[in-house]
Amino acid sequence: MAVVREITFAQALNEALDYEMGKNEKVVVMGEDVGLYGGIYRVTAGLYEKYGPERVRDTPIAESGFIGTAVGAAATGLLRPVVELMFIDFLGVAYDQIYNQAAKMRYMFGGKARIPLVLRTTCGAGFSAAAQHSQSLHALFIHVPGLKVVMPSTPYDAKGLLISAIEDDDPVVFIEHKGLYAVKGPVPEEPYSIPLGEADVKREGKDATIVATAAMVHRALEVAEKLAEEGISVEVVDPRSLVPLDTETILNSIKKTGRLVVVDEGYPRASFATDIAALAASRAFEHLKAPIKIITPPATPVPFSPALENEWIPCTERIESAVREVI
């Protein structure tokens, strides 16, 4: 029987890394401060001491260099790298390596090339880290064919999805919300995997559907719990994997409830939220009983001011208001 304990999101990720490194010597971890320091969020703590500097590599502050190195090592079969890009905001420095090289190699080599690469990175506002360290830019990765994109919201999902990502032969962008690292939840001690492309219904309901990502899942659940006291039944769907996307689970929920609210911390234009809204409008329109509501931050840089930043991030009040409107 699996032993289940309450551990943090960061600890769950650490267990997944430890398991995969112990299982396959080709799995290496690399990035800024991942070794001696154990990662700025302590996700790689203890791995340097256990596996040594050859497999847990501290890199210079040169994202294009170490991400490019990882792409080459993965493409040649030398390694299965797990690379940490400290903030998703820095992806522009190595975007060519990601979207022109890693994403396209398998296709351009007629399916013969494999790119077993995991790019771990962080997203999310709420820490007064200002406009260059607080964004949720997952839509930029979703837009590129050839990349798989994962965004867990719980410790259980984090461990199972990271194991699947590391074992995948395609490049996976694994996005971790900074506000979730200290969140605790039940996680089995034994290794397990969650297939990429399977959404999870975090709460069942019949009156309205909320599709939410990462930290917004917890806010959606908070709203659902509150509205349940009034007899309003809200279903909360967490895609978990943004590419591939479990459209069947999302559409089934929308068809059941007839109402949709999408909550996402990405910018509003050309976003994951608008993608889900388009999916509902094009494939479940006849089931909708009300217009679709989208809750995102405004199209502005993330404010440094804590008061302004708090207003910028989608709040439970806005989510609750949207649900009441569609109902």
KOLLUMVEX-197594 format. One record per atom (N, C-alpha, C): residue in one letter; x, y, z. Coordinates in steps of 0.05 Angstrom, whole numbers, padded with zeros to 5 digits, always signed. Layout:
AXYZ
...
***
This chain:
M+00017-00024+00000
M+00000+00000+00000
M+00018+00025+00000
A+00010+00044-00017
A+00026+00069-00019
A+00024+00085+00007
V+00047+00095+00016
V+00047+00112+00039
V+00043+00141+00030
V+00023+00154+00040
V+00017+00181+00032
V+00021+00200+00056
R+00037+00221+00050
R+00042+00241+00071
R+00036+00269+00059
E+00035+00289+00077
E+00032+00316+00068
E+00060+00328+00065
I+00066+00336+00040
I+00092+00349+00035
I+00086+00374+00017
T+00106+00391+00014
T+00102+00415-00001
T+00106+00409-00031
F+00097+00428-00047
F+00100+00427-00076
F+00129+00424-00083
A+00147+00440-00070
A+00175+00439-00076
A+00187+00412-00069
Q+00179+00400-00046
Q+00189+00374-00038
Q+00179+00352-00058
A+00155+00355-00068
A+00145+00336-00088
A+00161+00336-00113
L+00169+00360-00122
L+00186+00362-00146
L+00213+00350-00140
N+00224+00355-00116
N+00250+00344-00109
N+00249+00313-00109
E+00228+00302-00100
E+00226+00272-00100
E+00225+00261-00128
A+00211+00275-00146
A+00210+00266-00174
A+00238+00267-00186
L+00253+00289-00182
L+00280+00291-00192
L+00298+00270-00181
D+00297+00266-00155
D+00313+00245-00142
D+00307+00218-00153
Y+00282+00211-00157
Y+00274+00185-00167
Y+00286+00181-00196
E+00282+00201-00213
E+00291+00198-00241
E+00321+00197-00243
M+00335+00213-00226
M+00364+00212-00226
M+00375+00186-00217
G+00362+00174-00197
G+00370+00148-00187
G+00364+00126-00207
K+00344+00129-00223
K+00335+00109-00242
K+00352+00109-00267
N+00360+00133-00276
N+00374+00136-00302
N+00397+00155-00299
E+00421+00145-00303
E+00445+00162-00300
E+00448+00183-00321
K+00432+00181-00342
K+00433+00202-00363
K+00417+00227-00355
V+00401+00225-00334
V+00385+00248-00325
V+00404+00266-00309
V+00407+00291-00318
V+00424+00310-00304
V+00407+00336-00299
V+00414+00350-00278
V+00401+00375-00272
V+00421+00397-00276
M+00413+00419-00289
M+00431+00441-00293
M+00416+00468-00293
G+00430+00489-00285
G+00418+00515-00284
G+00432+00532-00264
E+00422+00556-00260
E+00434+00575-00242
E+00427+00569-00213
D+00447+00564-00196
D+00443+00559-00167
D+00429+00533-00160
V+00429+00514-00179
V+00415+00489-00173
V+00432+00469-00157
G+00458+00474-00156
G+00476+00455-00143
G+00481+00460-00113
L+00502+00474-00108
L+00510+00480-00080
L+00488+00493-00064
Y+00474+00512-00077
Y+00453+00527-00063
Y+00427+00511-00061
G+00423+00491-00079
G+00399+00475-00078
G+00374+00488-00091
G+00379+00508-00108
G+00357+00522-00121
G+00346+00544-00104
I+00338+00566-00117
I+00328+00589-00101
I+00302+00582-00087
Y+00288+00562-00096
Y+00264+00553-00082
Y+00268+00525-00069
R+00293+00517-00067
R+00301+00492-00054
R+00290+00467-00067
V+00283+00469-00093
V+00272+00445-00107
V+00294+00424-00111
T+00319+00433-00115
T+00341+00414-00120
T+00358+00409-00096
A+00348+00417-00072
A+00364+00413-00047
A+00372+00384-00043
G+00397+00380-00037
G+00407+00353-00031
G+00416+00337-00055
L+00409+00345-00078
L+00416+00330-00102
L+00446+00332-00109
Y+00457+00356-00105
Y+00486+00360-00110
Y+00502+00341-00092
E+00495+00340-00067
E+00510+00323-00048
E+00507+00293-00055
K+00484+00286-00065
K+00479+00257-00071
K+00490+00248-00098
Y+00488+00266-00118
Y+00496+00257-00145
Y+00521+00271-00156
G+00531+00291-00142
G+00556+00303-00150
G+00554+00325-00171
P+00576+00339-00175
P+00576+00362-00194
P+00573+00354-00223
E+00579+00329-00230
E+00576+00321-00258
E+00547+00319-00266
R+00530+00313-00247
R+00501+00309-00254
R+00483+00331-00243
V+00494+00348-00226
V+00479+00371-00216
V+00497+00395-00221
R+00493+00409-00243
R+00512+00428-00253
R+00503+00457-00249
D+00518+00471-00233
D+00514+00500-00231
D+00525+00513-00257
T+00509+00530-00269
T+00517+00543-00294
T+00522+00573-00290
P+00536+00585-00309
P+00538+00614-00309
P+00511+00627-00315
I+00509+00653-00310
I+00484+00667-00317
I+00485+00672-00347
A+00479+00651-00362
A+00480+00651-00391
A+00459+00632-00402
E+00434+00640-00401
E+00412+00622-00408
E+00415+00610-00436
S+00423+00627-00456
S+00425+00616-00483
S+00447+00595-00484
G+00468+00598-00467
G+00489+00579-00467
G+00481+00552-00455
F+00470+00552-00431
F+00465+00526-00419
F+00440+00513-00430
I+00420+00528-00440
I+00397+00516-00452
I+00405+00505-00480
G+00422+00520-00494
G+00432+00509-00520
G+00448+00484-00516
T+00464+00483-00495
T+00480+00459-00489
T+00461+00435-00483
A+00440+00440-00468
A+00421+00419-00461
A+00407+00409-00486
V+00399+00427-00504
V+00386+00418-00528
V+00404+00400-00544
G+00430+00407-00547
G+00449+00391-00561
G+00453+00364-00548
A+00456+00364-00522
A+00460+00339-00507
A+00437+00320-00510
A+00412+00332-00509
A+00388+00315-00512
A+00386+00304-00541
A+00391+00321-00560
A+00388+00313-00589
A+00408+00291-00597
T+00432+00291-00585
T+00452+00271-00592
T+00449+00246-00575
G+00431+00246-00556
G+00428+00222-00539
G+00448+00220-00516
L+00463+00242-00513
L+00483+00241-00492
L+00471+00242-00464
L+00450+00259-00461
L+00438+00263-00435
L+00408+00266-00437
R+00394+00264-00414
R+00366+00272-00412
R+00366+00296-00392
P+00371+00320-00402
P+00375+00343-00384
P+00348+00353-00373
V+00350+00362-00347
V+00328+00377-00334
V+00340+00404-00328
V+00333+00424-00344
V+00345+00450-00342
V+00326+00469-00327
E+00338+00484-00308
E+00322+00504-00294
E+00327+00532-00305
L+00306+00544-00316
L+00306+00572-00324
L+00293+00587-00301
M+00309+00602-00286
M+00301+00612-00260
M+00274+00627-00260
F+00270+00643-00281
F+00245+00657-00284
F+00236+00655-00313
I+00210+00651-00317
I+00200+00648-00344
I+00205+00674-00360
D+00207+00697-00345
D+00212+00723-00358
D+00238+00723-00374
F+00257+00705-00367
F+00283+00704-00381
F+00283+00687-00406
L+00260+00676-00413
L+00260+00658-00436
L+00269+00671-00462
G+00265+00698-00464
G+00273+00711-00488
G+00302+00709-00495
V+00319+00705-00474
V+00348+00703-00478
V+00354+00677-00493
A+00338+00656-00489
A+00343+00630-00502
A+00320+00621-00519
Y+00303+00640-00528
Y+00279+00632-00542
Y+00285+00618-00568
D+00306+00626-00582
D+00313+00613-00607
D+00321+00584-00603
Q+00336+00578-00581
Q+00343+00551-00575
Q+00319+00534-00569
I+00298+00546-00557
I+00274+00531-00549
I+00255+00528-00573
Y+00247+00550-00586
Y+00226+00547-00606
Y+00236+00541-00634
N+00261+00547-00640
N+00272+00541-00667
N+00288+00515-00668
Q+00299+00507-00645
Q+00316+00483-00644
Q+00302+00460-00631
A+00298+00462-00605
A+00286+00440-00590
A+00259+00432-00601
A+00242+00452-00607
A+00215+00446-00615
A+00213+00434-00643
K+00231+00440-00660
K+00229+00432-00689
K+00246+00409-00698
M+00265+00401-00681
M+00285+00381-00691
M+00271+00354-00698
R+00253+00345-00682
R+00241+00319-00688
R+00226+00319-00715
Y+00212+00341-00719
Y+00197+00344-00744
Y+00216+00347-00768
M+00237+00363-00765
M+00255+00369-00788
M+00272+00345-00795
F+00276+00326-00776
F+00291+00302-00781
F+00273+00278-00786
G+00248+00284-00795
G+00230+00262-00803
G+00222+00243-00780
G+00222+00253-00756
G+00214+00237-00733
G+00237+00220-00721
K+00260+00222-00733
K+00283+00205-00724
K+00297+00217-00700
A+00295+00243-00696
A+00309+00256-00673
A+00290+00255-00649
R+00303+00252-00626
R+00288+00254-00601
R+00301+00275-00584
I+00285+00291-00570
I+00295+00313-00554
I+00284+00309-00525
P+00296+00291-00510
P+00286+00286-00483
P+00296+00308-00463
L+00284+00331-00465
L+00292+00354-00450
L+00269+00365-00434
V+00274+00371-00408
V+00254+00384-00392
V+00265+00412-00384
L+00249+00432-00390
L+00256+00459-00383
L+00238+00468-00360
R+00249+00467-00335
R+00234+00476-00312
R+00236+00506-00309
T+00214+00520-00304
T+00215+00548-00300
T+00193+00557-00282
T+00195+00582-00272
T+00175+00592-00253
T+00159+00615-00266
C+00134+00618-00256
C+00117+00639-00265
C+00103+00651-00240
G+00088+00672-00245
G+00070+00681-00224
G+00078+00706-00210
A+00058+00723-00204
A+00062+00748-00189
A+00054+00744-00160
G+00058+00766-00144
G+00050+00765-00116
G+00072+00768-00097
F+00096+00774-00107
F+00120+00775-00089
F+00135+00802-00092
S+00123+00821-00103
S+00135+00847-00108
S+00162+00844-00122
A+00163+00826-00141
A+00187+00821-00157
A+00188+00838-00182
A+00168+00854-00186
A+00167+00874-00208
A+00162+00861-00235
A+00163+00877-00256
A+00153+00870-00282
A+00170+00849-00296
Q+00196+00846-00289
Q+00214+00828-00303
Q+00217+00801-00289
H+00204+00797-00267
H+00207+00772-00252
H+00180+00761-00243
S+00158+00768-00255
S+00132+00762-00244
S+00111+00752-00265
Q+00120+00749-00289
Q+00100+00743-00311
Q+00093+00714-00313
S+00070+00709-00325
S+00062+00682-00332
S+00059+00681-00362
L+00081+00672-00375
L+00083+00673-00404
L+00080+00646-00418
H+00064+00629-00405
H+00060+00602-00416
H+00048+00602-00444
A+00032+00623-00451
A+00020+00624-00478
A+00041+00625-00500
L+00065+00636-00494
L+00086+00637-00514
L+00096+00609-00521
F+00097+00591-00502
F+00105+00564-00507
F+00083+00548-00520
I+00058+00552-00511
I+00035+00538-00522
I+00033+00543-00552
H+00041+00566-00561
H+00038+00574-00589
H+00056+00559-00608
V+00077+00546-00597
V+00098+00534-00613
V+00094+00504-00616
P+00088+00494-00641
P+00086+00465-00645
P+00112+00451-00639
G+00110+00428-00626
G+00134+00413-00619
G+00141+00414-00590
L+00130+00433-00575
L+00134+00435-00546
L+00110+00424-00531
K+00116+00409-00510
K+00095+00402-00491
K+00097+00421-00467
V+00074+00429-00456
V+00073+00449-00435
V+00057+00439-00412
V+00069+00439-00388
V+00056+00428-00364
V+00055+00450-00343
M+00033+00451-00328
M+00029+00472-00307
M+00014+00460-00284
P+00027+00447-00265
P+00013+00434-00243
P+00004+00454-00222
S-00016+00446-00206
S-00027+00463-00185
S-00025+00451-00157
T-00019+00426-00155
T-00017+00412-00129
T+00009+00397-00126
P+00018+00391-00102
P+00041+00374-00098
P+00038+00346-00111
Y+00014+00334-00109
Y+00010+00308-00122
Y+00014+00309-00152
D+00002+00329-00164
D+00006+00332-00193
D+00034+00339-00201
A+00048+00355-00185
A+00075+00363-00191
A+00093+00339-00192
K+00092+00321-00173
K+00110+00298-00173
K+00103+00279-00197
G+00078+00273-00201
G+00071+00254-00222
G+00076+00265-00250
L+00071+00290-00254
L+00075+00302-00280
L+00104+00306-00286
L+00121+00313-00266
L+00149+00316-00271
L+00162+00290-00278
I+00154+00268-00266
I+00164+00242-00273
I+00158+00235-00302
S+00133+00241-00310
S+00125+00236-00338
S+00140+00254-00357
A+00145+00279-00349
A+00159+00297-00366
A+00188+00288-00371
I+00201+00280-00350
I+00229+00271-00353
I+00231+00246-00370
E+00211+00228-00369
E+00212+00204-00384
E+00202+00207-00413
D+00192+00231-00419
D+00182+00237-00446
D+00205+00242-00465
D+00202+00234-00490
D+00223+00238-00510
D+00221+00264-00525
D+00201+00280-00518
D+00198+00306-00531
D+00204+00328-00510
P+00211+00352-00520
P+00217+00374-00501
P+00192+00383-00486
V+00194+00384-00460
V+00172+00392-00443
V+00179+00417-00427
V+00162+00437-00429
V+00166+00461-00413
V+00148+00458-00388
F+00161+00456-00365
F+00148+00450-00340
F+00147+00475-00323
I+00123+00487-00320
I+00121+00513-00308
I+00110+00511-00280
E+00124+00523-00261
E+00117+00522-00233
E+00111+00550-00222
H+00087+00553-00211
H+00080+00579-00200
H+00094+00583-00173
K+00107+00606-00171
K+00122+00612-00147
K+00106+00611-00121
G+00080+00618-00124
G+00063+00618-00101
G+00055+00591-00091
L+00062+00570-00105
L+00054+00543-00097
L+00076+00527-00083
Y+00101+00536-00083
Y+00122+00520-00072
Y+00118+00511-00044
A+00106+00528-00027
A+00102+00522+00001
A+00075+00508+00006
V+00058+00505-00014
V+00032+00492-00011
V+00036+00463-00005
K+00022+00453+00015
K+00024+00424+00022
K+00000+00408+00012
G+00005+00383+00008
G-00016+00365-00001
G-00008+00336+00001
P-00027+00318-00001
P-00020+00289+00001
P-00005+00279-00024
V+00018+00266-00018
V+00034+00255-00040
V+00045+00228-00032
P+00041+00207-00048
P+00052+00181-00042
P+00082+00181-00041
E+00094+00165-00023
E+00123+00162-00023
E+00133+00148-00048
E+00118+00129-00058
E+00126+00114-00081
E+00125+00131-00106
P+00142+00125-00126
P+00140+00140-00151
P+00115+00133-00166
Y+00104+00152-00181
Y+00080+00147-00197
Y+00081+00168-00220
S+00067+00163-00241
S+00067+00182-00263
S+00038+00190-00269
I+00035+00214-00279
I+00009+00224-00289
I+00013+00230-00319
P-00002+00217-00336
P+00002+00221-00365
P-00002+00250-00373
L+00016+00260-00390
L+00012+00287-00401
L-00012+00287-00419
G-00029+00307-00416
G-00053+00309-00432
G-00078+00300-00418
E-00077+00296-00392
E-00101+00289-00377
E-00108+00310-00357
A-00131+00324-00361
A-00140+00344-00343
A-00151+00330-00317
D-00155+00346-00297
D-00165+00335-00271
D-00189+00353-00262
V-00211+00340-00256
V-00234+00355-00245
V-00229+00357-00215
K-00221+00380-00206
K-00213+00384-00178
K-00238+00385-00160
R-00261+00393-00171
R-00286+00393-00156
R-00309+00390-00177
E-00327+00372-00171
E-00350+00367-00189
E-00372+00387-00183
G-00387+00395-00203
G-00409+00413-00200
G-00428+00411-00223
K-00451+00425-00222
K-00471+00423-00244
K-00480+00450-00254
D-00474+00472-00241
D-00485+00497-00249
D-00467+00514-00266
A-00441+00512-00262
A-00421+00527-00278
A-00394+00513-00277
T-00378+00518-00298
T-00351+00507-00299
T-00331+00529-00297
I-00311+00525-00280
I-00288+00543-00280
I-00264+00526-00290
V-00251+00536-00311
V-00226+00524-00320
V-00204+00543-00310
A-00186+00533-00294
A-00165+00549-00282
A-00138+00536-00283
T-00117+00552-00281
T-00090+00541-00283
T-00074+00549-00258
A-00055+00531-00250
A-00035+00536-00230
A-00048+00548-00204
A-00038+00571-00195
A-00048+00582-00170
A-00077+00590-00171
M-00087+00596-00195
M-00115+00604-00199
M-00134+00581-00193
V-00124+00556-00194
V-00141+00533-00187
V-00150+00535-00158
H-00131+00543-00141
H-00137+00545-00112
H-00158+00568-00107
R-00155+00589-00122
R-00174+00611-00119
R-00202+00603-00129
A-00202+00588-00150
A-00227+00578-00161
A-00241+00559-00141
L-00225+00542-00129
L-00236+00523-00109
L-00247+00538-00084
E-00234+00559-00077
E-00243+00576-00055
E-00270+00588-00061
V-00273+00598-00086
V-00299+00609-00094
V-00320+00587-00095
A-00313+00564-00106
A-00333+00542-00108
A-00343+00534-00080
E-00324+00533-00061
E-00332+00526-00034
E-00351+00546-00022
K-00346+00572-00027
K-00363+00593-00016
K-00391+00592-00029
L-00392+00589-00055
L-00417+00589-00069
L-00434+00565-00063
A-00421+00543-00055
A-00435+00519-00048
A-00453+00523-00024
E-00445+00542-00007
E-00461+00548+00017
E-00488+00561+00009
E-00489+00571-00015
E-00514+00583-00025
E-00529+00565-00044
G-00519+00540-00047
G-00531+00521-00065
G-00523+00523-00094
I-00502+00539-00099
I-00491+00541-00126
I-00468+00521-00130
S-00472+00503-00149
S-00453+00481-00152
S-00434+00487-00175
V-00408+00491-00169
V-00388+00498-00188
V-00368+00476-00193
E-00364+00469-00218
E-00344+00449-00225
E-00318+00463-00232
V-00295+00453-00220
V-00269+00465-00225
V-00252+00445-00240
V-00243+00453-00264
V-00227+00436-00281
V-00199+00448-00283
D-00179+00431-00277
D-00151+00439-00279
D-00139+00424-00302
P-00132+00438-00324
P-00120+00424-00347
P-00094+00409-00341
R-00078+00420-00322
R-00052+00408-00314
R-00032+00408-00338
S-00040+00396-00359
S-00023+00396-00383
S-00037+00414-00404
L-00022+00436-00412
L-00034+00455-00431
L-00029+00446-00459
V-00007+00431-00464
V-00002+00418-00489
V+00012+00391-00483
P+00000+00369-00490
P-00026+00366-00502
P-00049+00373-00483
L-00071+00382-00494
L-00094+00392-00479
L-00116+00371-00479
D-00127+00365-00456
D-00149+00346-00453
D-00175+00361-00459
T-00181+00364-00485
T-00205+00379-00493
T-00230+00364-00486
E-00229+00337-00485
E-00253+00322-00479
E-00263+00327-00451
T-00246+00327-00431
T-00255+00332-00404
T-00266+00360-00401
I-00252+00380-00413
I-00262+00408-00412
I-00289+00411-00425
L-00292+00400-00449
L-00317+00402-00464
L-00340+00388-00450
N-00334+00364-00439
N-00355+00349-00424
N-00365+00365-00401
S-00347+00379-00387
S-00355+00395-00364
S-00373+00419-00373
I-00365+00432-00395
I-00380+00455-00405
I-00408+00446-00415
K-00409+00423-00428
K-00434+00413-00437
K-00453+00405-00414
K-00441+00396-00392
K-00456+00389-00369
K-00468+00413-00355
T-00452+00434-00351
T-00460+00457-00335
T-00473+00479-00353
G-00464+00482-00377
G-00474+00502-00395
G-00463+00530-00390
R-00445+00533-00372
R-00433+00559-00366
R-00403+00556-00361
L-00388+00576-00371
L-00359+00574-00369
L-00347+00601-00360
V-00329+00598-00340
V-00311+00620-00331
V-00283+00609-00333
V-00265+00624-00346
V-00237+00616-00349
V-00220+00635-00332
V-00203+00624-00316
V-00186+00641-00298
V-00157+00634-00303
D-00141+00653-00311
D-00113+00648-00318
D-00097+00673-00312
E-00072+00669-00303
E-00055+00692-00296
E-00039+00703-00320
G-00043+00692-00343
G-00029+00702-00367
G-00043+00728-00376
Y-00029+00743-00393
Y-00040+00767-00405
Y-00065+00761-00421
P-00084+00780-00424
P-00110+00773-00437
P-00110+00768-00467
R-00092+00781-00482
R-00093+00777-00511
R-00077+00753-00520
A-00088+00737-00539
A-00075+00714-00550
A-00066+00695-00527
S-00083+00690-00509
S-00076+00677-00484
S-00088+00648-00482
F-00080+00634-00461
F-00092+00608-00456
F-00122+00611-00450
A-00129+00632-00436
A-00157+00637-00430
A-00174+00640-00455
T-00164+00656-00474
T-00179+00659-00499
T-00180+00634-00515
D-00159+00617-00513
D-00158+00592-00526
D-00181+00573-00516
I-00184+00572-00490
I-00206+00556-00478
I-00233+00567-00486
A-00235+00594-00486
A-00261+00606-00494
A-00268+00599-00523
A-00247+00600-00540
A-00252+00593-00568
A-00260+00564-00571
L-00247+00546-00555
L-00254+00518-00556
L-00284+00514-00549
A-00293+00528-00528
A-00321+00525-00519
A-00339+00537-00540
A-00332+00560-00551
A-00350+00573-00571
A-00352+00557-00596
S-00331+00543-00604
S-00331+00529-00630
S-00341+00500-00627
R-00339+00488-00604
R-00346+00460-00601
R-00367+00454-00580
A-00377+00474-00566
A-00398+00469-00546
A-00418+00492-00545
F-00419+00508-00568
F-00436+00532-00568
F-00465+00526-00562
E-00475+00504-00573
E-00504+00498-00570
E-00511+00490-00541
H-00490+00485-00525
H-00495+00477-00497
H-00493+00501-00478
L-00483+00524-00488
L-00478+00547-00470
L-00505+00561-00464
K-00509+00567-00439
K-00533+00581-00430
K-00527+00610-00423
A-00502+00618-00425
A-00494+00646-00419
A-00468+00652-00433
P-00461+00678-00437
P-00435+00685-00449
P-00412+00675-00432
I-00390+00668-00445
I-00366+00659-00431
I-00353+00683-00417
K-00343+00679-00393
K-00329+00700-00378
K-00299+00692-00376
I-00282+00711-00381
I-00253+00707-00378
I-00242+00726-00357
I-00227+00714-00338
I-00215+00730-00316
I-00184+00727-00319
T-00171+00749-00325
T-00142+00751-00328
T-00133+00777-00315
P-00107+00780-00313
P-00097+00807-00305
P-00101+00826-00328
P-00098+00852-00324
P-00099+00872-00346
P-00075+00870-00363
A-00076+00881-00387
A-00054+00881-00406
A-00034+00902-00399
T-00022+00900-00376
T-00001+00919-00367
T+00022+00902-00354
P+00046+00914-00353
P+00067+00900-00338
P+00059+00897-00309
V+00070+00877-00296
V+00064+00871-00268
V+00075+00894-00251
P+00058+00906-00234
P+00067+00928-00217
P+00085+00919-00195
F+00104+00936-00188
F+00121+00929-00164
F+00107+00935-00138
S+00091+00956-00137
S+00076+00963-00113
S+00058+00940-00104
P+00061+00931-00079
P+00045+00909-00069
P+00015+00915-00071
A+00007+00939-00066
A-00022+00946-00068
A-00032+00943-00097
L-00016+00954-00116
L-00024+00952-00144
L-00022+00924-00154
E-00001+00909-00146
E+00002+00882-00154
E-00022+00865-00145
N-00031+00870-00121
N-00053+00855-00110
N-00079+00860-00127
E-00081+00884-00137
E-00104+00891-00154
E-00100+00878-00182
W-00076+00875-00190
W-00069+00864-00217
W-00076+00834-00219
I-00070+00819-00199
I-00074+00790-00199
I-00104+00784-00197
P-00114+00765-00213
P-00143+00758-00211
P-00149+00749-00182
C-00170+00761-00171
C-00177+00755-00143
C-00202+00738-00141
T-00207+00728-00118
T-00231+00711-00114
T-00257+00727-00118
E-00256+00753-00112
E-00280+00770-00115
E-00288+00771-00145
R-00268+00775-00162
R-00274+00776-00191
R-00284+00749-00201
I-00272+00728-00192
I-00281+00701-00200
I-00310+00696-00191
E-00315+00702-00166
E-00342+00699-00156
E-00363+00715-00171
S-00356+00740-00177
S-00374+00757-00192
S-00380+00746-00220
A-00359+00735-00233
A-00362+00724-00259
A-00381+00700-00259
V-00378+00683-00239
V-00395+00659-00236
V-00424+00668-00231
R-00428+00687-00214
R-00455+00697-00209
R-00467+00709-00235
E-00451+00722-00251
E-00462+00734-00276
E-00471+00713-00295
V-00455+00691-00299
V-00463+00671-00318
V-00486+00655-00308
I-00490+00654-00282
I-00513+00640-00271
I-00538+00657-00270
***
